[in-house]
Amino acid sequence: MSSGVIGTKGVPRAEREGQIVAAAIAEFARAGYNGASMLEIARQAGISKPLVYQYFGSKDGMFLVCLREVGGGLLARLDEAELAVDDTVASRIYPLRAMFAALAPQREAWRLLFDATVPLHGPIADVADEYRSRLTTLAAGGSARFLRARGNRSRADASALTSVWLGLVNSLVTWWLEHPEESAAAMTARCERLLGAILT
């Protein structure tokens, strides 16, 4: 029976680093920043704990690499998807599709962006705040555009709609995490059906 350990012996450095990061994302998503074990990350990557520190310097350094891997990739896809969004409800499928596709290789990575156990100050807090702020800014822009197209220029209404959208997105990802049998394509199709039901 497989132990679940990735194994990195004899692989190129870049590939080895990628395997360590994948193991670290899984551990940080499972246990949170505070509860994550560098020893467990090393075990899952099939290397020694000192080698993890040699590659990434510290637990903070490891988490920052993981956070940038998750947040940077997700926001790049969302930025591109927003170019296809107009003022219709149906077009909101584009950022949803992009989000599911970005998270598909390791969907639990979503939890890193909203980990309540990370330090309140310092580089980790700054990077996490930046990614969350960019997610909010994207949602706010879409909300304001949607309402303006309907003659509503209320900033308070736009702010409330932004909160609704962000809450919906988080709920959808949370549901997806609880249903591992669902693929990214299946989730996109489900969201298309739900948006279609809202529009009819």
Backbone hydrogen bonds, N-H to C=O, Kabsch-Sander energy under -0.5 kcal/mol:
donor,donor_aa,acceptor,acceptor_aa,energy
6,I,44,Q,-4.0
11,V,8,T,-1.8
16,R,12,P,-2.6
17,E,13,R,-2.9
18,G,14,A,-2.0
19,Q,15,E,-2.0
20,I,16,R,-2.3
21,V,17,E,-2.6
22,A,18,G,-2.2
23,A,19,Q,-2.1
24,A,20,I,-2.6
25,I,21,V,-2.9
26,A,22,A,-1.9
27,E,23,A,-2.0
28,F,24,A,-3.1
29,A,25,I,-2.5
30,R,26,A,-1.8
31,A,27,E,-2.8
32,G,28,F,-2.1
35,G,31,A,-0.9
36,A,32,G,-1.5
38,M,36,A,-0.5
41,I,37,S,-2.0
42,A,38,M,-2.3
43,R,39,L,-2.4
44,Q,40,E,-2.7
45,A,41,I,-1.8
46,G,42,A,-0.8
46,G,43,R,-0.8
47,I,42,A,-2.4
52,V,48,S,-1.3
53,Y,49,K,-1.8
54,Q,50,P,-2.1
55,Y,51,L,-2.1
56,F,52,V,-2.5
57,G,53,Y,-2.5
58,S,56,F,-1.4
62,M,58,S,-2.4
63,F,59,K,-2.7
64,L,60,D,-2.6
65,V,61,G,-1.9
66,C,62,M,-2.0
67,L,63,F,-3.1
68,R,64,L,-2.5
69,E,65,V,-2.1
70,V,66,C,-2.5
71,G,67,L,-3.1
72,G,68,R,-1.9
73,G,69,E,-1.1
74,L,70,V,-2.2
75,L,71,G,-2.6
76,A,72,G,-1.9
77,R,73,G,-1.6
78,L,74,L,-2.2
79,D,75,L,-2.8
80,E,76,A,-1.7
81,A,77,R,-2.4
82,E,78,L,-2.3
83,L,79,D,-0.6
83,L,80,E,-0.9
84,A,81,A,-1.9
85,V,82,E,-0.9
92,R,89,V,-1.8
93,I,90,A,-1.6
94,Y,91,S,-1.7
96,L,92,R,-1.2
97,R,93,I,-3.0
98,A,94,Y,-2.3
99,M,95,P,-2.3
100,F,96,L,-2.5
101,A,97,R,-2.3
102,A,98,A,-2.3
103,L,99,M,-2.1
104,A,100,F,-1.2
106,Q,103,L,-1.3
107,R,104,A,-0.6
109,A,106,Q,-2.3
110,W,107,R,-1.7
111,R,108,E,-1.8
112,L,109,A,-1.7
113,L,109,A,-0.6
113,L,110,W,-1.0
114,F,111,R,-0.9
115,D,112,L,-1.0
116,A,114,F,-0.6
118,V,115,D,-1.0
126,D,122,G,-2.4
127,V,123,P,-2.6
128,A,124,I,-2.8
129,D,125,A,-2.5
130,E,126,D,-2.1
131,Y,127,V,-2.3
132,R,128,A,-2.5
133,S,129,D,-2.6
134,R,130,E,-2.2
135,L,131,Y,-2.2
136,T,132,R,-2.3
137,T,133,S,-2.6
138,L,134,R,-2.2
139,A,135,L,-2.1
140,A,136,T,-2.9
141,G,137,T,-2.4
142,G,138,L,-1.9
143,S,139,A,-2.3
144,A,140,A,-2.6
145,R,141,G,-2.1
146,F,142,G,-2.3
147,L,143,S,-2.3
148,R,144,A,-2.7
149,A,145,R,-1.8
150,R,147,L,-1.3
151,G,148,R,-2.0
152,N,147,L,-2.7
153,R,151,G,-0.6
158,A,154,S,-2.1
159,S,155,R,-2.5
160,A,156,A,-2.4
161,L,157,D,-2.6
162,T,158,A,-2.2
163,S,159,S,-1.9
164,V,160,A,-2.1
165,W,161,L,-2.6
166,L,162,T,-2.7
167,G,163,S,-2.3
168,L,164,V,-2.3
169,V,165,W,-2.6
170,N,166,L,-2.3
171,S,167,G,-2.2
172,L,168,L,-2.5
173,V,169,V,-2.4
174,T,170,N,-2.5
175,W,171,S,-2.4
176,W,172,L,-2.3
177,L,173,V,-2.5
178,E,174,T,-1.4
179,H,176,W,-1.3
182,E,179,H,-2.2
187,M,183,S,-2.2
188,T,184,A,-2.3
189,A,185,A,-2.4
190,R,186,A,-2.3
191,C,187,M,-2.4
192,E,188,T,-2.2
193,R,189,A,-2.1
194,L,190,R,-2.4
195,L,191,C,-2.8
196,G,192,E,-2.2
197,A,193,R,-2.2
198,I,194,L,-1.9
199,L,195,L,-1.9
200,T,196,G,-1.0
